[in-house]
């Protein structure tokens, strides 16, 4: 579990209040409220079709709910696009790896620094003076991420040729390069073997404890969730059915029924 303890006395980093998201007549998310405290690892779990990825898409601005309020750093957030969410400090990885498959590991992670670059396209093309100095600074930051994720041996390899587990690690590195205040991880362990899951779990914990990054993750492996999360919110068919510590959620009969299919 996270070694960074959220300060319960502080306002939440992110709050969702009575959020509803519909596609036509189908409600993907129905009247859901929960928050994410700064410094915690917050898990969002539930059976397939529960609305978990839709919830991440709402948080990072890809979907806009028809009802409810989203509050980011104490201020109600109006409709925003993913670019604006990223600029405000929210980064995201995806269930299906979304990398530039023809580029190297280094260049993929460098792409995560684009929002941090202050020099315009003209200076970048000239690659002299301030632009050159800025690129050196960003490359140094990326090299620290590569060392942290233990992927120095593949730094120049084309990511499309890498095993799936390493591609997921590179995608995490690209998100880290944005230096986010809130990192959204959509099934970071999906498709991994046991050893790869243990490595990724360690990186998530270290990212939280050493970098102080607040993390919200979707994960199907309940063992991983119980080991990593400070708090867990459980969705089922677009509704919230539980919210609490891993132990509290694990003991909830409603959660047990949802996972076993008893309630349907």
C-alpha positions as CSV (number, residue, x, y, z in Angstrom):
1,X,0.0,0.0,0.0
2,X,1.1,3.6,-0.6
3,X,3.6,5.0,1.9
4,X,2.4,8.5,1.1
5,X,-0.5,9.2,3.4
6,X,-3.1,11.7,2.2
7,X,-3.8,14.6,4.5
8,X,-7.5,14.2,5.3
9,X,-7.6,17.8,6.6
10,X,-6.9,19.2,3.1
11,X,-9.4,19.7,0.4
12,X,-9.4,16.8,-2.1
13,X,-7.2,17.2,-5.2
14,X,-10.1,16.1,-7.3
15,X,-13.8,15.8,-6.5
16,X,-16.6,14.3,-8.6
17,X,-20.1,15.2,-7.3
18,X,-23.3,13.5,-8.7
19,X,-21.6,12.9,-12.1
20,X,-23.8,11.3,-14.8
21,X,-22.6,10.4,-18.3
22,X,-25.1,9.1,-20.9
23,X,-24.7,7.9,-24.5
24,X,-28.1,8.2,-26.0
25,X,-30.5,6.5,-23.6
26,X,-27.7,4.5,-21.9
27,X,-26.2,5.7,-18.7
28,X,-22.5,4.8,-18.6
29,X,-22.1,6.6,-15.2
30,X,-25.1,7.3,-13.0
31,X,-25.0,9.9,-10.2
32,X,-21.5,9.0,-8.9
33,X,-19.6,11.0,-6.3
34,X,-16.1,10.4,-4.9
35,X,-12.9,12.2,-4.4
36,X,-9.1,11.7,-4.7
37,X,-6.9,13.1,-2.0
38,X,-3.5,14.5,-2.8
39,X,-0.7,11.9,-2.3
40,X,-2.8,8.8,-2.3
41,X,-3.2,5.8,-4.6
42,X,-6.9,5.6,-5.4
43,X,-8.2,2.4,-7.1
44,X,-11.4,2.3,-9.3
45,X,-12.6,-1.2,-9.7
46,X,-15.6,-3.2,-10.8
47,X,-16.7,-5.9,-13.2
48,X,-16.5,-5.5,-17.0
49,X,-18.9,-2.8,-18.2
50,X,-19.0,-1.1,-14.8
51,X,-18.0,2.3,-16.2
52,X,-14.4,2.5,-15.0
53,X,-12.8,3.7,-18.2
54,X,-15.7,6.1,-18.9
55,X,-14.9,7.6,-15.5
56,X,-11.2,8.1,-16.4
57,X,-12.3,9.6,-19.7
58,X,-14.5,12.1,-17.7
59,X,-11.6,13.0,-15.4
60,X,-9.2,13.7,-18.2
61,X,-11.7,15.7,-20.3
62,X,-12.3,13.2,-23.1
63,X,-16.0,12.8,-22.1
64,X,-18.1,15.6,-20.8
65,X,-20.8,14.6,-18.3
66,X,-24.4,15.8,-18.7
67,X,-24.8,16.3,-15.0
68,X,-22.7,16.8,-11.9
69,X,-19.6,18.9,-10.9
70,X,-15.9,18.2,-11.2
71,X,-13.7,20.1,-8.9
72,X,-9.9,20.3,-9.6
73,X,-7.7,21.8,-6.9
74,X,-10.6,23.5,-5.2
75,X,-12.1,25.1,-8.4
76,X,-15.1,23.8,-10.3
77,X,-13.9,22.7,-13.7
78,X,-15.8,23.6,-16.8
79,X,-15.8,21.6,-20.0
80,X,-12.2,21.0,-21.0
81,X,-10.4,18.9,-23.6
82,X,-7.7,16.4,-22.8
83,X,-5.0,18.8,-23.9
84,X,-6.2,21.3,-21.2
85,X,-6.4,18.6,-18.6
86,X,-2.8,17.6,-19.4
87,X,-1.7,21.2,-19.2
88,X,-3.4,21.5,-15.7
89,X,-1.5,18.5,-14.4
90,X,-3.5,15.3,-15.3
91,X,-1.7,12.6,-17.2
92,X,-3.1,9.3,-18.6
93,X,-2.0,5.8,-19.7
94,X,-4.4,3.6,-21.7
95,X,-5.8,0.1,-21.5
96,X,-4.4,-0.6,-24.9
97,X,-0.9,0.7,-25.3
98,X,-0.9,4.1,-27.1
99,X,2.7,4.7,-28.1
100,X,4.4,5.9,-31.3
101,X,5.3,2.4,-32.4
102,X,7.9,3.5,-35.0
103,X,9.8,5.7,-32.5
104,X,12.4,4.7,-30.0
105,X,11.9,4.4,-26.2
106,X,13.8,7.6,-25.7
107,X,11.8,9.6,-28.3
108,X,8.5,8.2,-27.0
109,X,9.3,9.4,-23.4
110,X,10.6,12.7,-24.8
111,X,7.2,13.3,-26.4
112,X,5.8,13.5,-22.9
113,X,7.9,16.7,-22.3
114,X,6.2,18.6,-25.1
115,X,4.0,20.6,-22.8
116,X,7.0,21.5,-20.7
117,X,8.9,23.0,-23.6
118,X,8.8,26.8,-23.7
119,X,10.7,27.5,-27.0
120,X,8.6,27.7,-30.2
121,X,8.8,25.7,-33.3
122,X,11.2,28.1,-35.0
123,X,13.8,27.7,-32.2
124,X,13.3,24.0,-32.1
125,X,14.0,23.7,-35.9
126,X,17.2,25.8,-35.6
127,X,18.3,23.7,-32.6
128,X,20.6,26.4,-31.4
129,X,20.9,28.7,-28.4
130,X,18.0,28.5,-25.9
131,X,16.3,25.7,-27.7
132,X,19.4,23.5,-27.6
133,X,19.9,24.2,-23.9
134,X,16.2,23.5,-23.2
135,X,16.4,20.1,-25.1
136,X,19.5,19.1,-23.1
137,X,17.6,19.8,-19.9
138,X,14.6,17.8,-20.9
139,X,16.7,14.9,-22.1
140,X,18.4,14.8,-18.7
141,X,15.0,14.5,-17.0
142,X,14.0,11.7,-19.4
143,X,17.2,9.9,-18.7
144,X,16.3,9.9,-15.0
145,X,13.0,8.4,-15.8
146,X,14.6,5.7,-17.9
147,X,16.9,4.9,-15.0
148,X,14.0,4.8,-12.6
149,X,12.1,2.4,-14.8
150,X,15.2,0.3,-15.4
151,X,14.9,0.4,-19.2
152,X,18.3,1.8,-20.2
153,X,19.0,-1.3,-22.2
154,X,16.1,-0.5,-24.6
155,X,16.4,3.3,-24.7
156,X,17.2,3.3,-28.5
157,X,15.0,0.4,-29.5
158,X,11.9,0.9,-31.6
159,X,9.0,0.4,-29.1
160,X,6.9,-1.5,-31.7
161,X,9.3,-4.4,-31.5
162,X,9.4,-4.6,-27.7
163,X,7.5,-7.1,-25.6
164,X,4.1,-5.9,-24.3
165,X,5.2,-5.6,-20.7
166,X,8.1,-3.3,-21.7
167,X,5.8,-1.2,-23.9
168,X,3.5,-0.7,-20.8
169,X,6.6,0.5,-18.9
170,X,7.6,2.9,-21.7
171,X,4.0,4.3,-21.7
172,X,4.3,4.9,-17.9
173,X,7.6,6.7,-18.6
174,X,5.9,9.0,-21.1
175,X,3.2,9.9,-18.6
176,X,5.8,10.5,-15.9
177,X,7.7,12.8,-18.3
178,X,4.7,15.2,-18.0
179,X,5.4,15.5,-14.2
180,X,1.7,15.2,-13.5
181,X,-0.1,16.1,-10.2
182,X,-2.6,13.3,-10.9
183,X,-1.7,10.2,-12.9
184,X,-4.5,8.0,-14.3
185,X,-3.5,4.4,-15.0
186,X,-6.0,2.4,-17.0
187,X,-5.2,-1.3,-16.3
188,X,-1.5,-0.9,-16.0
189,X,-1.0,-4.7,-15.3
190,X,-3.3,-6.0,-18.1
191,X,-1.7,-8.8,-20.1
192,X,1.3,-9.1,-17.8
193,X,2.8,-12.2,-16.3
194,X,3.4,-12.4,-12.5
195,X,7.0,-11.1,-12.6
196,X,6.0,-8.1,-14.8
197,X,3.1,-7.3,-12.5
198,X,5.5,-7.3,-9.5
199,X,7.8,-4.9,-11.3
200,X,5.0,-2.6,-12.4
201,X,3.5,-2.6,-8.8
202,X,6.9,-1.6,-7.5
203,X,7.2,1.3,-10.0
204,X,3.7,2.5,-9.1
205,X,4.5,2.5,-5.4
206,X,7.9,4.2,-5.9
207,X,6.4,6.8,-8.2
208,X,3.9,7.6,-5.4
209,X,6.4,7.6,-2.5
210,X,9.5,9.1,-4.2
211,X,7.9,11.5,-6.6
212,X,4.8,12.3,-4.5
213,X,2.5,11.6,-7.5
214,X,-1.1,11.1,-6.8
215,X,-2.4,8.1,-8.7
216,X,-5.8,6.8,-9.7
217,X,-5.8,3.4,-11.3
218,X,-8.2,0.9,-12.8
219,X,-7.1,-2.7,-12.2
220,X,-8.8,-6.1,-12.4
221,X,-6.3,-8.0,-10.3
222,X,-7.7,-7.7,-6.8
223,X,-4.5,-8.8,-5.2
224,X,-2.7,-5.9,-6.8
225,X,-5.5,-3.5,-5.7
226,X,-5.3,-4.6,-2.1
227,X,-1.5,-4.3,-2.0
228,X,-1.3,-0.8,-3.7
229,X,-4.4,1.2,-2.9
230,X,-5.1,3.5,0.0
231,X,-8.8,3.7,-0.9
232,X,-11.0,1.9,-3.4
233,X,-14.2,3.0,-5.1
234,X,-16.3,0.2,-6.7
235,X,-18.5,0.7,-9.7
236,X,-21.1,-1.8,-11.0
237,X,-23.3,-1.0,-14.1
238,X,-22.4,2.7,-13.9
239,X,-23.3,3.0,-10.2
240,X,-21.1,3.3,-7.1
241,X,-21.7,0.4,-4.8
242,X,-18.8,0.8,-2.3
243,X,-16.1,3.3,-1.3
244,X,-13.5,2.8,1.5
245,X,-10.3,1.1,2.4
246,X,-9.3,-2.1,0.7
247,X,-10.3,-4.1,3.7
248,X,-13.7,-2.4,3.9
249,X,-14.4,-2.9,0.2
250,X,-13.3,-6.6,0.3
251,X,-15.7,-7.3,3.1
252,X,-18.7,-5.7,1.4
253,X,-21.4,-8.2,0.5
254,X,-22.6,-6.0,-2.4
255,X,-19.1,-6.0,-3.9
256,X,-18.9,-9.8,-3.5
257,X,-22.2,-10.2,-5.2
258,X,-21.3,-7.9,-8.0
259,X,-18.1,-9.8,-8.8
260,X,-19.8,-13.2,-8.5
261,X,-22.7,-12.1,-10.6
262,X,-25.2,-12.9,-7.8
263,X,-27.0,-9.5,-7.9
264,X,-27.7,-9.8,-11.6
